[in-house]
Amino acid sequence: MLKIFGSLISLAAGIAGAKIVDAIWEKATGDGPPKGTDALENTLRSTLVFGLVSGAVRTLIQVLTNRETQKAINRFARTRSQV
């Protein structure tokens, strides 16, 4: 049960992170993020930069979320075993 909850939190954090990266990209460049087949007018440079930034942010969010979720699961297990 707790592992499923942790997975859901990680998924939600990843989606939120993607939305944040998209919003920051749009605000910084004035253009939408280069995603999908309709983004053929974007340069290879902007597409690569977006991919690198997006991947780094998503990985960072996933690692931090997994660590904090595991800490919470361990705390819950410790308090449960003390009861």
mmCIF file of the N, C-alpha and C atoms, coordinates in Angstrom:
data_MODEL
# 
_entry.id   MODEL 
# 
loop_
_atom_site.group_PDB 
_atom_site.id 
_atom_site.type_symbol 
_atom_site.label_atom_id 
_atom_site.label_alt_id 
_atom_site.label_comp_id 
_atom_site.label_asym_id 
_atom_site.label_entity_id 
_atom_site.label_seq_id 
_atom_site.pdbx_PDB_ins_code 
_atom_site.Cartn_x 
_atom_site.Cartn_y 
_atom_site.Cartn_z 
_atom_site.occupancy 
_atom_site.B_iso_or_equiv 
_atom_site.pdbx_formal_charge 
_atom_site.auth_seq_id 
_atom_site.auth_comp_id 
_atom_site.auth_asym_id 
_atom_site.auth_atom_id 
_atom_site.pdbx_PDB_model_num 
ATOM 1   N N  . MET A 1 1  ? 0.828  -1.197 0.000   1.00 0.00 ? 1  MET A N  1 
ATOM 2   C CA . MET A 1 1  ? 0.000  0.000  0.000   1.00 0.00 ? 1  MET A CA 1 
ATOM 3   C C  . MET A 1 1  ? 0.871  1.259  0.000   1.00 0.00 ? 1  MET A C  1 
ATOM 4   N N  . LEU A 1 2  ? 1.882  1.272  0.873   1.00 0.00 ? 2  LEU A N  1 
ATOM 5   C CA . LEU A 1 2  ? 2.741  2.448  0.956   1.00 0.00 ? 2  LEU A CA 1 
ATOM 6   C C  . LEU A 1 2  ? 3.581  2.624  -0.305  1.00 0.00 ? 2  LEU A C  1 
ATOM 7   N N  . LYS A 1 3  ? 3.979  1.533  -0.921  1.00 0.00 ? 3  LYS A N  1 
ATOM 8   C CA . LYS A 1 3  ? 4.769  1.619  -2.154  1.00 0.00 ? 3  LYS A CA 1 
ATOM 9   C C  . LYS A 1 3  ? 3.913  2.216  -3.284  1.00 0.00 ? 3  LYS A C  1 
ATOM 10  N N  . ILE A 1 4  ? 2.651  1.837  -3.332  1.00 0.00 ? 4  ILE A N  1 
ATOM 11  C CA . ILE A 1 4  ? 1.750  2.401  -4.343  1.00 0.00 ? 4  ILE A CA 1 
ATOM 12  C C  . ILE A 1 4  ? 1.576  3.896  -4.102  1.00 0.00 ? 4  ILE A C  1 
ATOM 13  N N  . PHE A 1 5  ? 1.409  4.269  -2.842  1.00 0.00 ? 5  PHE A N  1 
ATOM 14  C CA . PHE A 1 5  ? 1.276  5.674  -2.483  1.00 0.00 ? 5  PHE A CA 1 
ATOM 15  C C  . PHE A 1 5  ? 2.531  6.448  -2.887  1.00 0.00 ? 5  PHE A C  1 
ATOM 16  N N  . GLY A 1 6  ? 3.692  5.868  -2.637  1.00 0.00 ? 6  GLY A N  1 
ATOM 17  C CA . GLY A 1 6  ? 4.953  6.498  -3.028  1.00 0.00 ? 6  GLY A CA 1 
ATOM 18  C C  . GLY A 1 6  ? 5.058  6.667  -4.528  1.00 0.00 ? 6  GLY A C  1 
ATOM 19  N N  . SER A 1 7  ? 4.615  5.665  -5.272  1.00 0.00 ? 7  SER A N  1 
ATOM 20  C CA . SER A 1 7  ? 4.643  5.750  -6.730  1.00 0.00 ? 7  SER A CA 1 
ATOM 21  C C  . SER A 1 7  ? 3.708  6.843  -7.244  1.00 0.00 ? 7  SER A C  1 
ATOM 22  N N  . LEU A 1 8  ? 2.551  6.962  -6.632  1.00 0.00 ? 8  LEU A N  1 
ATOM 23  C CA . LEU A 1 8  ? 1.603  8.001  -7.029  1.00 0.00 ? 8  LEU A CA 1 
ATOM 24  C C  . LEU A 1 8  ? 2.155  9.396  -6.741  1.00 0.00 ? 8  LEU A C  1 
ATOM 25  N N  . ILE A 1 9  ? 2.813  9.546  -5.603  1.00 0.00 ? 9  ILE A N  1 
ATOM 26  C CA . ILE A 1 9  ? 3.426  10.834 -5.267  1.00 0.00 ? 9  ILE A CA 1 
ATOM 27  C C  . ILE A 1 9  ? 4.511  11.172 -6.270  1.00 0.00 ? 9  ILE A C  1 
ATOM 28  N N  . SER A 1 10 ? 5.329  10.191 -6.617  1.00 0.00 ? 10 SER A N  1 
ATOM 29  C CA . SER A 1 10 ? 6.403  10.401 -7.590  1.00 0.00 ? 10 SER A CA 1 
ATOM 30  C C  . SER A 1 10 ? 5.830  10.794 -8.949  1.00 0.00 ? 10 SER A C  1 
ATOM 31  N N  . LEU A 1 11 ? 4.774  10.138 -9.362  1.00 0.00 ? 11 LEU A N  1 
ATOM 32  C CA . LEU A 1 11 ? 4.128  10.449 -10.639 1.00 0.00 ? 11 LEU A CA 1 
ATOM 33  C C  . LEU A 1 11 ? 3.561  11.864 -10.633 1.00 0.00 ? 11 LEU A C  1 
ATOM 34  N N  . ALA A 1 12 ? 2.883  12.227 -9.558  1.00 0.00 ? 12 ALA A N  1 
ATOM 35  C CA . ALA A 1 12 ? 2.305  13.571 -9.453  1.00 0.00 ? 12 ALA A CA 1 
ATOM 36  C C  . ALA A 1 12 ? 3.402  14.632 -9.448  1.00 0.00 ? 12 ALA A C  1 
ATOM 37  N N  . ALA A 1 13 ? 4.499  14.366 -8.750  1.00 0.00 ? 13 ALA A N  1 
ATOM 38  C CA . ALA A 1 13 ? 5.608  15.323 -8.718  1.00 0.00 ? 13 ALA A CA 1 
ATOM 39  C C  . ALA A 1 13 ? 6.230  15.470 -10.103 1.00 0.00 ? 13 ALA A C  1 
ATOM 40  N N  . GLY A 1 14 ? 6.340  14.379 -10.837 1.00 0.00 ? 14 GLY A N  1 
ATOM 41  C CA . GLY A 1 14 ? 6.876  14.439 -12.196 1.00 0.00 ? 14 GLY A CA 1 
ATOM 42  C C  . GLY A 1 14 ? 6.005  15.250 -13.127 1.00 0.00 ? 14 GLY A C  1 
ATOM 43  N N  . ILE A 1 15 ? 4.709  15.084 -13.011 1.00 0.00 ? 15 ILE A N  1 
ATOM 44  C CA . ILE A 1 15 ? 3.774  15.851 -13.843 1.00 0.00 ? 15 ILE A CA 1 
ATOM 45  C C  . ILE A 1 15 ? 3.853  17.334 -13.484 1.00 0.00 ? 15 ILE A C  1 
ATOM 46  N N  . ALA A 1 16 ? 3.895  17.621 -12.180 1.00 0.00 ? 16 ALA A N  1 
ATOM 47  C CA . ALA A 1 16 ? 4.000  19.015 -11.744 1.00 0.00 ? 16 ALA A CA 1 
ATOM 48  C C  . ALA A 1 16 ? 5.311  19.627 -12.228 1.00 0.00 ? 16 ALA A C  1 
ATOM 49  N N  . GLY A 1 17 ? 6.396  18.864 -12.155 1.00 0.00 ? 17 GLY A N  1 
ATOM 50  C CA . GLY A 1 17 ? 7.686  19.351 -12.624 1.00 0.00 ? 17 GLY A CA 1 
ATOM 51  C C  . GLY A 1 17 ? 7.679  19.661 -14.103 1.00 0.00 ? 17 GLY A C  1 
ATOM 52  N N  . ALA A 1 18 ? 7.033  18.810 -14.879 1.00 0.00 ? 18 ALA A N  1 
ATOM 53  C CA . ALA A 1 18 ? 6.941  19.035 -16.326 1.00 0.00 ? 18 ALA A CA 1 
ATOM 54  C C  . ALA A 1 18 ? 6.158  20.310 -16.621 1.00 0.00 ? 18 ALA A C  1 
ATOM 55  N N  . LYS A 1 19 ? 5.083  20.521 -15.895 1.00 0.00 ? 19 LYS A N  1 
ATOM 56  C CA . LYS A 1 19 ? 4.282  21.736 -16.091 1.00 0.00 ? 19 LYS A CA 1 
ATOM 57  C C  . LYS A 1 19 ? 5.095  22.977 -15.735 1.00 0.00 ? 19 LYS A C  1 
ATOM 58  N N  . ILE A 1 20 ? 5.885  22.886 -14.663 1.00 0.00 ? 20 ILE A N  1 
ATOM 59  C CA . ILE A 1 20 ? 6.707  24.016 -14.234 1.00 0.00 ? 20 ILE A CA 1 
ATOM 60  C C  . ILE A 1 20 ? 7.776  24.322 -15.281 1.00 0.00 ? 20 ILE A C  1 
ATOM 61  N N  . VAL A 1 21 ? 8.448  23.283 -15.774 1.00 0.00 ? 21 VAL A N  1 
ATOM 62  C CA . VAL A 1 21 ? 9.477  23.482 -16.804 1.00 0.00 ? 21 VAL A CA 1 
ATOM 63  C C  . VAL A 1 21 ? 8.856  24.092 -18.056 1.00 0.00 ? 21 VAL A C  1 
ATOM 64  N N  . ASP A 1 22 ? 7.698  23.619 -18.462 1.00 0.00 ? 22 ASP A N  1 
ATOM 65  C CA . ASP A 1 22 ? 7.017  24.171 -19.640 1.00 0.00 ? 22 ASP A CA 1 
ATOM 66  C C  . ASP A 1 22 ? 6.693  25.654 -19.442 1.00 0.00 ? 22 ASP A C  1 
ATOM 67  N N  . ALA A 1 23 ? 6.191  25.998 -18.263 1.00 0.00 ? 23 ALA A N  1 
ATOM 68  C CA . ALA A 1 23 ? 5.823  27.389 -17.987 1.00 0.00 ? 23 ALA A CA 1 
ATOM 69  C C  . ALA A 1 23 ? 7.061  28.285 -17.959 1.00 0.00 ? 23 ALA A C  1 
ATOM 70  N N  . ILE A 1 24 ? 8.125  27.823 -17.337 1.00 0.00 ? 24 ILE A N  1 
ATOM 71  C CA . ILE A 1 24 ? 9.355  28.613 -17.282 1.00 0.00 ? 24 ILE A CA 1 
ATOM 72  C C  . ILE A 1 24 ? 9.942  28.776 -18.679 1.00 0.00 ? 24 ILE A C  1 
ATOM 73  N N  . TRP A 1 25 ? 9.908  27.710 -19.474 1.00 0.00 ? 25 TRP A N  1 
ATOM 74  C CA . TRP A 1 25 ? 10.431 27.782 -20.844 1.00 0.00 ? 25 TRP A CA 1 
ATOM 75  C C  . TRP A 1 25 ? 9.654  28.813 -21.653 1.00 0.00 ? 25 TRP A C  1 
ATOM 76  N N  . GLU A 1 26 ? 8.345  28.770 -21.533 1.00 0.00 ? 26 GLU A N  1 
ATOM 77  C CA . GLU A 1 26 ? 7.512  29.694 -22.301 1.00 0.00 ? 26 GLU A CA 1 
ATOM 78  C C  . GLU A 1 26 ? 7.752  31.134 -21.867 1.00 0.00 ? 26 GLU A C  1 
ATOM 79  N N  . LYS A 1 27 ? 7.900  31.338 -20.567 1.00 0.00 ? 27 LYS A N  1 
ATOM 80  C CA . LYS A 1 27 ? 8.141  32.694 -20.071 1.00 0.00 ? 27 LYS A CA 1 
ATOM 81  C C  . LYS A 1 27 ? 9.522  33.200 -20.491 1.00 0.00 ? 27 LYS A C  1 
ATOM 82  N N  . ALA A 1 28 ? 10.526 32.322 -20.476 1.00 0.00 ? 28 ALA A N  1 
ATOM 83  C CA . ALA A 1 28 ? 11.899 32.721 -20.802 1.00 0.00 ? 28 ALA A CA 1 
ATOM 84  C C  . ALA A 1 28 ? 12.103 32.950 -22.297 1.00 0.00 ? 28 ALA A C  1 
ATOM 85  N N  . THR A 1 29 ? 11.468 32.115 -23.123 1.00 0.00 ? 29 THR A N  1 
ATOM 86  C CA . THR A 1 29 ? 11.720 32.201 -24.566 1.00 0.00 ? 29 THR A CA 1 
ATOM 87  C C  . THR A 1 29 ? 10.606 32.903 -25.327 1.00 0.00 ? 29 THR A C  1 
ATOM 88  N N  . GLY A 1 30 ? 9.435  32.966 -24.752 1.00 0.00 ? 30 GLY A N  1 
ATOM 89  C CA . GLY A 1 30 ? 8.295  33.548 -25.454 1.00 0.00 ? 30 GLY A CA 1 
ATOM 90  C C  . GLY A 1 30 ? 7.609  32.565 -26.387 1.00 0.00 ? 30 GLY A C  1 
ATOM 91  N N  . ASP A 1 31 ? 8.161  31.370 -26.515 1.00 0.00 ? 31 ASP A N  1 
ATOM 92  C CA . ASP A 1 31 ? 7.584  30.314 -27.350 1.00 0.00 ? 31 ASP A CA 1 
ATOM 93  C C  . ASP A 1 31 ? 7.192  29.133 -26.475 1.00 0.00 ? 31 ASP A C  1 
ATOM 94  N N  . GLY A 1 32 ? 6.288  28.318 -26.994 1.00 0.00 ? 32 GLY A N  1 
ATOM 95  C CA . GLY A 1 32 ? 5.922  27.105 -26.288 1.00 0.00 ? 32 GLY A CA 1 
ATOM 96  C C  . GLY A 1 32 ? 7.074  26.107 -26.305 1.00 0.00 ? 32 GLY A C  1 
ATOM 97  N N  . PRO A 1 33 ? 7.039  25.138 -25.411 1.00 0.00 ? 33 PRO A N  1 
ATOM 98  C CA . PRO A 1 33 ? 8.101  24.128 -25.385 1.00 0.00 ? 33 PRO A CA 1 
ATOM 99  C C  . PRO A 1 33 ? 8.113  23.307 -26.674 1.00 0.00 ? 33 PRO A C  1 
ATOM 100 N N  . PRO A 1 34 ? 9.302  22.961 -27.157 1.00 0.00 ? 34 PRO A N  1 
ATOM 101 C CA . PRO A 1 34 ? 9.390  22.195 -28.408 1.00 0.00 ? 34 PRO A CA 1 
ATOM 102 C C  . PRO A 1 34 ? 9.063  20.717 -28.184 1.00 0.00 ? 34 PRO A C  1 
ATOM 103 N N  . LYS A 1 35 ? 7.791  20.416 -28.249 1.00 0.00 ? 35 LYS A N  1 
ATOM 104 C CA . LYS A 1 35 ? 7.323  19.039 -28.042 1.00 0.00 ? 35 LYS A CA 1 
ATOM 105 C C  . LYS A 1 35 ? 6.487  18.613 -29.236 1.00 0.00 ? 35 LYS A C  1 
ATOM 106 N N  . GLY A 1 36 ? 6.478  17.337 -29.502 1.00 0.00 ? 36 GLY A N  1 
ATOM 107 C CA . GLY A 1 36 ? 5.594  16.783 -30.517 1.00 0.00 ? 36 GLY A CA 1 
ATOM 108 C C  . GLY A 1 36 ? 5.979  17.127 -31.943 1.00 0.00 ? 36 GLY A C  1 
ATOM 109 N N  . THR A 1 37 ? 5.157  16.696 -32.872 1.00 0.00 ? 37 THR A N  1 
ATOM 110 C CA . THR A 1 37 ? 5.441  16.880 -34.299 1.00 0.00 ? 37 THR A CA 1 
ATOM 111 C C  . THR A 1 37 ? 5.076  18.265 -34.803 1.00 0.00 ? 37 THR A C  1 
ATOM 112 N N  . ASP A 1 38 ? 4.313  19.018 -34.020 1.00 0.00 ? 38 ASP A N  1 
ATOM 113 C CA . ASP A 1 38 ? 3.928  20.350 -34.461 1.00 0.00 ? 38 ASP A CA 1 
ATOM 114 C C  . ASP A 1 38 ? 4.996  21.394 -34.154 1.00 0.00 ? 38 ASP A C  1 
ATOM 115 N N  . ALA A 1 39 ? 6.117  20.970 -33.583 1.00 0.00 ? 39 ALA A N  1 
ATOM 116 C CA . ALA A 1 39 ? 7.185  21.894 -33.199 1.00 0.00 ? 39 ALA A CA 1 
ATOM 117 C C  . ALA A 1 39 ? 8.345  21.866 -34.188 1.00 0.00 ? 39 ALA A C  1 
ATOM 118 N N  . LEU A 1 40 ? 8.052  21.667 -35.460 1.00 0.00 ? 40 LEU A N  1 
ATOM 119 C CA . LEU A 1 40 ? 9.104  21.566 -36.463 1.00 0.00 ? 40 LEU A CA 1 
ATOM 120 C C  . LEU A 1 40 ? 9.791  22.892 -36.742 1.00 0.00 ? 40 LEU A C  1 
ATOM 121 N N  . GLU A 1 41 ? 9.173  24.013 -36.367 1.00 0.00 ? 41 GLU A N  1 
ATOM 122 C CA . GLU A 1 41 ? 9.795  25.309 -36.604 1.00 0.00 ? 41 GLU A CA 1 
ATOM 123 C C  . GLU A 1 41 ? 10.883 25.627 -35.579 1.00 0.00 ? 41 GLU A C  1 
ATOM 124 N N  . ASN A 1 42 ? 10.979 24.868 -34.497 1.00 0.00 ? 42 ASN A N  1 
ATOM 125 C CA . ASN A 1 42 ? 12.010 25.098 -33.488 1.00 0.00 ? 42 ASN A CA 1 
ATOM 126 C C  . ASN A 1 42 ? 13.367 24.625 -33.990 1.00 0.00 ? 42 ASN A C  1 
ATOM 127 N N  . THR A 1 43 ? 14.393 25.312 -33.550 1.00 0.00 ? 43 THR A N  1 
ATOM 128 C CA . THR A 1 43 ? 15.743 24.930 -33.952 1.00 0.00 ? 43 THR A CA 1 
ATOM 129 C C  . THR A 1 43 ? 16.177 23.694 -33.185 1.00 0.00 ? 43 THR A C  1 
ATOM 130 N N  . LEU A 1 44 ? 17.144 23.015 -33.736 1.00 0.00 ? 44 LEU A N  1 
ATOM 131 C CA . LEU A 1 44 ? 17.695 21.838 -33.055 1.00 0.00 ? 44 LEU A CA 1 
ATOM 132 C C  . LEU A 1 44 ? 18.309 22.256 -31.730 1.00 0.00 ? 44 LEU A C  1 
ATOM 133 N N  . ARG A 1 45 ? 18.928 23.414 -31.703 1.00 0.00 ? 45 ARG A N  1 
ATOM 134 C CA . ARG A 1 45 ? 19.565 23.909 -30.480 1.00 0.00 ? 45 ARG A CA 1 
ATOM 135 C C  . ARG A 1 45 ? 18.535 24.083 -29.362 1.00 0.00 ? 45 ARG A C  1 
ATOM 136 N N  . SER A 1 46 ? 17.433 24.747 -29.647 1.00 0.00 ? 46 SER A N  1 
ATOM 137 C CA . SER A 1 46 ? 16.422 24.968 -28.608 1.00 0.00 ? 46 SER A CA 1 
ATOM 138 C C  . SER A 1 46 ? 15.783 23.652 -28.177 1.00 0.00 ? 46 SER A C  1 
ATOM 139 N N  . THR A 1 47 ? 15.620 22.747 -29.112 1.00 0.00 ? 47 THR A N  1 
ATOM 140 C CA . THR A 1 47 ? 15.047 21.446 -28.772 1.00 0.00 ? 47 THR A CA 1 
ATOM 141 C C  . THR A 1 47 ? 15.979 20.654 -27.858 1.00 0.00 ? 47 THR A C  1 
ATOM 142 N N  . LEU A 1 48 ? 17.275 20.676 -28.167 1.00 0.00 ? 48 LEU A N  1 
ATOM 143 C CA . LEU A 1 48 ? 18.250 19.978 -27.321 1.00 0.00 ? 48 LEU A CA 1 
ATOM 144 C C  . LEU A 1 48 ? 18.336 20.596 -25.932 1.00 0.00 ? 48 LEU A C  1 
ATOM 145 N N  . VAL A 1 49 ? 18.362 21.914 -25.872 1.00 0.00 ? 49 VAL A N  1 
ATOM 146 C CA . VAL A 1 49 ? 18.425 22.590 -24.577 1.00 0.00 ? 49 VAL A CA 1 
ATOM 147 C C  . VAL A 1 49 ? 17.185 22.261 -23.751 1.00 0.00 ? 49 VAL A C  1 
ATOM 148 N N  . PHE A 1 50 ? 16.022 22.319 -24.381 1.00 0.00 ? 50 PHE A N  1 
ATOM 149 C CA . PHE A 1 50 ? 14.794 21.996 -23.655 1.00 0.00 ? 50 PHE A CA 1 
ATOM 150 C C  . PHE A 1 50 ? 14.824 20.551 -23.152 1.00 0.00 ? 50 PHE A C  1 
ATOM 151 N N  . GLY A 1 51 ? 15.274 19.636 -23.994 1.00 0.00 ? 51 GLY A N  1 
ATOM 152 C CA . GLY A 1 51 ? 15.348 18.233 -23.592 1.00 0.00 ? 51 GLY A CA 1 
ATOM 153 C C  . GLY A 1 51 ? 16.293 18.014 -22.414 1.00 0.00 ? 51 GLY A C  1 
ATOM 154 N N  . LEU A 1 52 ? 17.443 18.665 -22.443 1.00 0.00 ? 52 LEU A N  1 
ATOM 155 C CA . LEU A 1 52 ? 18.406 18.523 -21.355 1.00 0.00 ? 52 LEU A CA 1 
ATOM 156 C C  . LEU A 1 52 ? 17.869 19.110 -20.052 1.00 0.00 ? 52 LEU A C  1 
ATOM 157 N N  . VAL A 1 53 ? 17.310 20.307 -20.134 1.00 0.00 ? 53 VAL A N  1 
ATOM 158 C CA . VAL A 1 53 ? 16.772 20.953 -18.930 1.00 0.00 ? 53 VAL A CA 1 
ATOM 159 C C  . VAL A 1 53 ? 15.596 20.157 -18.378 1.00 0.00 ? 53 VAL A C  1 
ATOM 160 N N  . SER A 1 54 ? 14.702 19.768 -19.256 1.00 0.00 ? 54 SER A N  1 
ATOM 161 C CA . SER A 1 54 ? 13.522 19.021 -18.844 1.00 0.00 ? 54 SER A CA 1 
ATOM 162 C C  . SER A 1 54 ? 13.915 17.681 -18.207 1.00 0.00 ? 54 SER A C  1 
ATOM 163 N N  . GLY A 1 55 ? 14.840 16.970 -18.830 1.00 0.00 ? 55 GLY A N  1 
ATOM 164 C CA . GLY A 1 55 ? 15.285 15.691 -18.287 1.00 0.00 ? 55 GLY A CA 1 
ATOM 165 C C  . GLY A 1 55 ? 15.974 15.836 -16.945 1.00 0.00 ? 55 GLY A C  1 
ATOM 166 N N  . ALA A 1 56 ? 16.802 16.863 -16.810 1.00 0.00 ? 56 ALA A N  1 
ATOM 167 C CA . ALA A 1 56 ? 17.505 17.090 -15.544 1.00 0.00 ? 56 ALA A CA 1 
ATOM 168 C C  . ALA A 1 56 ? 16.526 17.422 -14.427 1.00 0.00 ? 56 ALA A C  1 
ATOM 169 N N  . VAL A 1 57 ? 15.564 18.277 -14.712 1.00 0.00 ? 57 VAL A N  1 
ATOM 170 C CA . VAL A 1 57 ? 14.582 18.650 -13.688 1.00 0.00 ? 57 VAL A CA 1 
ATOM 171 C C  . VAL A 1 57 ? 13.725 17.455 -13.298 1.00 0.00 ? 57 VAL A C  1 
ATOM 172 N N  . ARG A 1 58 ? 13.286 16.695 -14.273 1.00 0.00 ? 58 ARG A N  1 
ATOM 173 C CA . ARG A 1 58 ? 12.458 15.517 -13.969 1.00 0.00 ? 58 ARG A CA 1 
ATOM 174 C C  . ARG A 1 58 ? 13.233 14.490 -13.152 1.00 0.00 ? 58 ARG A C  1 
ATOM 175 N N  . THR A 1 59 ? 14.496 14.273 -13.493 1.00 0.00 ? 59 THR A N  1 
ATOM 176 C CA . THR A 1 59 ? 15.315 13.324 -12.735 1.00 0.00 ? 59 THR A CA 1 
ATOM 177 C C  . THR A 1 59 ? 15.523 13.815 -11.312 1.00 0.00 ? 59 THR A C  1 
ATOM 178 N N  . LEU A 1 60 ? 15.822 15.087 -11.155 1.00 0.00 ? 60 LEU A N  1 
ATOM 179 C CA . LEU A 1 60 ? 16.014 15.658 -9.828  1.00 0.00 ? 60 LEU A CA 1 
ATOM 180 C C  . LEU A 1 60 ? 14.751 15.522 -8.983  1.00 0.00 ? 60 LEU A C  1 
ATOM 181 N N  . ILE A 1 61 ? 13.617 15.851 -9.567  1.00 0.00 ? 61 ILE A N  1 
ATOM 182 C CA . ILE A 1 61 ? 12.353 15.734 -8.837  1.00 0.00 ? 61 ILE A CA 1 
ATOM 183 C C  . ILE A 1 61 ? 12.086 14.285 -8.457  1.00 0.00 ? 61 ILE A C  1 
ATOM 184 N N  . GLN A 1 62 ? 12.341 13.364 -9.361  1.00 0.00 ? 62 GLN A N  1 
ATOM 185 C CA . GLN A 1 62 ? 12.097 11.954 -9.078  1.00 0.00 ? 62 GLN A CA 1 
ATOM 186 C C  . GLN A 1 62 ? 12.987 11.452 -7.949  1.00 0.00 ? 62 GLN A C  1 
ATOM 187 N N  . VAL A 1 63 ? 14.257 11.805 -7.984  1.00 0.00 ? 63 VAL A N  1 
ATOM 188 C CA . VAL A 1 63 ? 15.183 11.353 -6.936  1.00 0.00 ? 63 VAL A CA 1 
ATOM 189 C C  . VAL A 1 63 ? 14.787 11.934 -5.586  1.00 0.00 ? 63 VAL A C  1 
ATOM 190 N N  . LEU A 1 64 ? 14.526 13.237 -5.550  1.00 0.00 ? 64 LEU A N  1 
ATOM 191 C CA . LEU A 1 64 ? 14.152 13.869 -4.281  1.00 0.00 ? 64 LEU A CA 1 
ATOM 192 C C  . LEU A 1 64 ? 12.833 13.321 -3.745  1.00 0.00 ? 64 LEU A C  1 
ATOM 193 N N  . THR A 1 65 ? 11.874 13.115 -4.620  1.00 0.00 ? 65 THR A N  1 
ATOM 194 C CA . THR A 1 65 ? 10.586 12.570 -4.196  1.00 0.00 ? 65 THR A CA 1 
ATOM 195 C C  . THR A 1 65 ? 10.742 11.152 -3.666  1.00 0.00 ? 65 THR A C  1 
ATOM 196 N N  . ASN A 1 66 ? 11.523 10.333 -4.362  1.00 0.00 ? 66 ASN A N  1 
ATOM 197 C CA . ASN A 1 66 ? 11.729 8.957  -3.902  1.00 0.00 ? 66 ASN A CA 1 
ATOM 198 C C  . ASN A 1 66 ? 12.427 8.921  -2.552  1.00 0.00 ? 66 ASN A C  1 
ATOM 199 N N  . ARG A 1 67 ? 13.421 9.780  -2.351  1.00 0.00 ? 67 ARG A N  1 
ATOM 200 C CA . ARG A 1 67 ? 14.126 9.823  -1.062  1.00 0.00 ? 67 ARG A CA 1 
ATOM 201 C C  . ARG A 1 67 ? 13.189 10.214 0.068   1.00 0.00 ? 67 ARG A C  1 
ATOM 202 N N  . GLU A 1 68 ? 12.440 11.289 -0.148  1.00 0.00 ? 68 GLU A N  1 
ATOM 203 C CA . GLU A 1 68 ? 11.537 11.754 0.904   1.00 0.00 ? 68 GLU A CA 1 
ATOM 204 C C  . GLU A 1 68 ? 10.413 10.763 1.170   1.00 0.00 ? 68 GLU A C  1 
ATOM 205 N N  . THR A 1 69 ? 9.914  10.121 0.137   1.00 0.00 ? 69 THR A N  1 
ATOM 206 C CA . THR A 1 69 ? 8.871  9.114  0.317   1.00 0.00 ? 69 THR A CA 1 
ATOM 207 C C  . THR A 1 69 ? 9.414  7.929  1.099   1.00 0.00 ? 69 THR A C  1 
ATOM 208 N N  . GLN A 1 70 ? 10.639 7.499  0.789   1.00 0.00 ? 70 GLN A N  1 
ATOM 209 C CA . GLN A 1 70 ? 11.241 6.385  1.516   1.00 0.00 ? 70 GLN A CA 1 
ATOM 210 C C  . GLN A 1 70 ? 11.469 6.747  2.987   1.00 0.00 ? 70 GLN A C  1 
ATOM 211 N N  . LYS A 1 71 ? 11.890 7.980  3.255   1.00 0.00 ? 71 LYS A N  1 
ATOM 212 C CA . LYS A 1 71 ? 12.055 8.422  4.640   1.00 0.00 ? 71 LYS A CA 1 
ATOM 213 C C  . LYS A 1 71 ? 10.715 8.378  5.377   1.00 0.00 ? 71 LYS A C  1 
ATOM 214 N N  . ALA A 1 72 ? 9.660  8.844  4.717   1.00 0.00 ? 72 ALA A N  1 
ATOM 215 C CA . ALA A 1 72 ? 8.329  8.843  5.340   1.00 0.00 ? 72 ALA A CA 1 
ATOM 216 C C  . ALA A 1 72 ? 7.858  7.416  5.605   1.00 0.00 ? 72 ALA A C  1 
ATOM 217 N N  . ILE A 1 73 ? 8.105  6.515  4.668   1.00 0.00 ? 73 ILE A N  1 
ATOM 218 C CA . ILE A 1 73 ? 7.717  5.110  4.854   1.00 0.00 ? 73 ILE A CA 1 
ATOM 219 C C  . ILE A 1 73 ? 8.470  4.511  6.024   1.00 0.00 ? 73 ILE A C  1 
ATOM 220 N N  . ASN A 1 74 ? 9.758  4.798  6.130   1.00 0.00 ? 74 ASN A N  1 
ATOM 221 C CA . ASN A 1 74 ? 10.560 4.281  7.241   1.00 0.00 ? 74 ASN A CA 1 
ATOM 222 C C  . ASN A 1 74 ? 10.084 4.837  8.579   1.00 0.00 ? 74 ASN A C  1 
ATOM 223 N N  . ARG A 1 75 ? 9.773  6.140  8.631   1.00 0.00 ? 75 ARG A N  1 
ATOM 224 C CA . ARG A 1 75 ? 9.247  6.730  9.873   1.00 0.00 ? 75 ARG A CA 1 
ATOM 225 C C  . ARG A 1 75 ? 7.923  6.091  10.244  1.00 0.00 ? 75 ARG A C  1 
ATOM 226 N N  . PHE A 1 76 ? 7.066  5.890  9.265   1.00 0.00 ? 76 PHE A N  1 
ATOM 227 C CA . PHE A 1 76 ? 5.771  5.269  9.525   1.00 0.00 ? 76 PHE A CA 1 
ATOM 228 C C  . PHE A 1 76 ? 5.936  3.850  10.046  1.00 0.00 ? 76 PHE A C  1 
ATOM 229 N N  . ALA A 1 77 ? 6.863  3.102  9.446   1.00 0.00 ? 77 ALA A N  1 
ATOM 230 C CA . ALA A 1 77 ? 7.107  1.725  9.879   1.00 0.00 ? 77 ALA A CA 1 
ATOM 231 C C  . ALA A 1 77 ? 7.656  1.683  11.298  1.00 0.00 ? 77 ALA A C  1 
ATOM 232 N N  . ARG A 1 78 ? 8.553  2.631  11.645  1.00 0.00 ? 78 ARG A N  1 
ATOM 233 C CA . ARG A 1 78 ? 9.112  2.676  13.000  1.00 0.00 ? 78 ARG A CA 1 
ATOM 234 C C  . ARG A 1 78 ? 8.042  2.997  14.028  1.00 0.00 ? 78 ARG A C  1 
ATOM 235 N N  . THR A 1 79 ? 7.195  3.990  13.737  1.00 0.00 ? 79 THR A N  1 
ATOM 236 C CA . THR A 1 79 ? 6.150  4.358  14.702  1.00 0.00 ? 79 THR A CA 1 
ATOM 237 C C  . THR A 1 79 ? 5.105  3.260  14.810  1.00 0.00 ? 79 THR A C  1 
ATOM 238 N N  . ARG A 1 80 ? 4.871  2.569  13.742  1.00 0.00 ? 80 ARG A N  1 
ATOM 239 C CA . ARG A 1 80 ? 3.896  1.482  13.769  1.00 0.00 ? 80 ARG A CA 1 
ATOM 240 C C  . ARG A 1 80 ? 4.410  0.298  14.586  1.00 0.00 ? 80 ARG A C  1 
ATOM 241 N N  . SER A 1 81 ? 5.721  0.017  14.493  1.00 0.00 ? 81 SER A N  1 
ATOM 242 C CA . SER A 1 81 ? 6.286  -1.112 15.240  1.00 0.00 ? 81 SER A CA 1 
ATOM 243 C C  . SER A 1 81 ? 6.395  -0.797 16.721  1.00 0.00 ? 81 SER A C  1 
ATOM 244 N N  . GLN A 1 82 ? 6.405  0.476  17.099  1.00 0.00 ? 82 GLN A N  1 
ATOM 245 C CA . GLN A 1 82 ? 6.502  0.854  18.511  1.00 0.00 ? 82 GLN A CA 1 
ATOM 246 C C  . GLN A 1 82 ? 5.160  0.763  19.212  1.00 0.00 ? 82 GLN A C  1 
ATOM 247 N N  . VAL A 1 83 ? 4.090  0.688  18.455  1.00 0.00 ? 83 VAL A N  1 
ATOM 248 C CA . VAL A 1 83 ? 2.729  0.654  19.050  1.00 0.00 ? 83 VAL A CA 1 
ATOM 249 C C  . VAL A 1 83 ? 2.410  -0.694 19.550  1.00 0.00 ? 83 VAL A C  1 
# 
